[in-house]
Amino acid sequence: MKTKTMVYLERAQHRALRERARAEGISLAALIRRLADEHLNETRLRAVPPATFRALVALGESGQIDIATEHDAHLARALRRKHAR
């Protein structure tokens, strides 16, 4: 369900967004919703805990010789182990 909201834009912002929406063949509202989704998704990606990244990077110190060629399998096993706890 959509919720109605009012947003005040600078004249230049409104003009640029309207032109972009027109160029993409969508409404201004659809463009703003899409931009809001993109921003929220980007924010969620930044919220990944640093410990998760360190754990993935630490896989390179495993002593395995096939990390470069079998990285997907190693990552999958590491993630399964981490989430099995």
Backbone torsions as a table, in degrees:
resi	resn	phi	psi	omega
1	MET	NA	135.8	-179.9
2	LYS	-91.5	148.7	177.5
3	THR	-116.7	134.4	179.7
4	LYS	-78.9	137.6	176.3
5	THR	-143.6	158.7	179.3
6	MET	-116.4	133.0	180.0
7	VAL	-129.9	133.5	176.0
8	TYR	-96.3	122.8	179.6
9	LEU	-110.6	152.6	170.5
10	GLU	-65.8	152.0	-177.9
11	ARG	-55.5	-44.0	-179.2
12	ALA	-66.2	-38.0	177.4
13	GLN	-62.8	-46.8	-178.7
14	HIS	-60.6	-45.5	-179.7
15	ARG	-62.3	-46.1	-178.7
16	ALA	-64.4	-41.9	179.3
17	LEU	-67.3	-41.5	178.9
18	ARG	-61.5	-43.4	178.8
19	GLU	-63.9	-41.6	179.5
20	ARG	-64.9	-43.2	178.6
21	ALA	-61.1	-43.6	178.9
22	ARG	-61.8	-43.5	-179.6
23	ALA	-63.1	-32.6	-179.3
24	GLU	-89.9	-5.0	178.2
25	GLY	71.8	31.3	178.9
26	ILE	-129.0	168.4	179.3
27	SER	-77.2	161.0	176.3
28	LEU	-60.3	-42.1	-180.0
29	ALA	-61.7	-43.0	179.6
30	ALA	-63.0	-40.5	178.8
31	LEU	-64.0	-45.1	-179.4
32	ILE	-64.0	-40.6	176.8
33	ARG	-61.9	-43.3	179.5
34	ARG	-63.6	-43.9	178.9
35	LEU	-63.5	-37.7	177.1
36	ALA	-64.3	-44.2	177.6
37	ASP	-60.2	-44.9	-179.9
38	GLU	-60.7	-42.5	179.2
39	HIS	-63.6	-45.5	-179.0
40	LEU	-64.8	-40.4	178.1
41	ASN	-64.8	-41.1	178.3
42	GLU	-63.0	-40.4	179.1
43	THR	-64.7	-40.0	178.7
44	ARG	-63.9	-39.8	178.9
45	LEU	-62.5	-38.6	179.2
46	ARG	-69.8	-18.3	-176.6
47	ALA	-84.1	1.0	178.8
48	VAL	-64.6	129.3	-176.5
49	PRO	-61.4	138.1	178.7
50	PRO	-56.5	-30.2	179.9
51	ALA	-60.5	-34.9	178.5
52	THR	-63.6	-44.6	178.7
53	PHE	-64.6	-41.8	179.6
54	ARG	-62.3	-38.4	179.6
55	ALA	-64.0	-39.8	179.2
56	LEU	-69.6	-40.9	179.4
57	VAL	-65.8	-36.9	-178.8
58	ALA	-63.8	-18.0	177.4
59	LEU	-59.8	-27.7	179.4
60	GLY	-67.4	-15.6	179.5
61	GLU	-99.1	19.1	-174.2
62	SER	-77.8	-15.2	-176.7
63	GLY	86.6	-5.4	178.1
64	GLN	-69.3	139.9	-178.5
65	ILE	-92.3	-10.5	-176.8
66	ASP	-107.8	22.4	-177.6
67	ILE	-57.0	-44.4	-176.1
68	ALA	-63.9	-38.8	-176.2
69	THR	-90.3	-24.0	-176.9
70	GLU	-117.5	28.4	-174.4
71	HIS	-58.8	-37.8	-178.9
72	ASP	-62.7	-44.3	-179.7
73	ALA	-65.3	-42.2	179.1
74	HIS	-64.1	-42.9	178.5
75	LEU	-63.2	-42.4	-179.7
76	ALA	-61.7	-44.3	179.0
77	ARG	-64.0	-43.3	-179.6
78	ALA	-62.9	-42.0	179.0
79	LEU	-67.4	-38.4	176.8
80	ARG	-62.3	-43.6	178.6
81	ARG	-61.1	-45.0	-177.1
82	LYS	-63.9	-41.0	-176.3
83	HIS	-85.8	-8.9	177.9
84	ALA	-79.8	-15.8	-178.4
85	ARG	-68.4	NA	NA
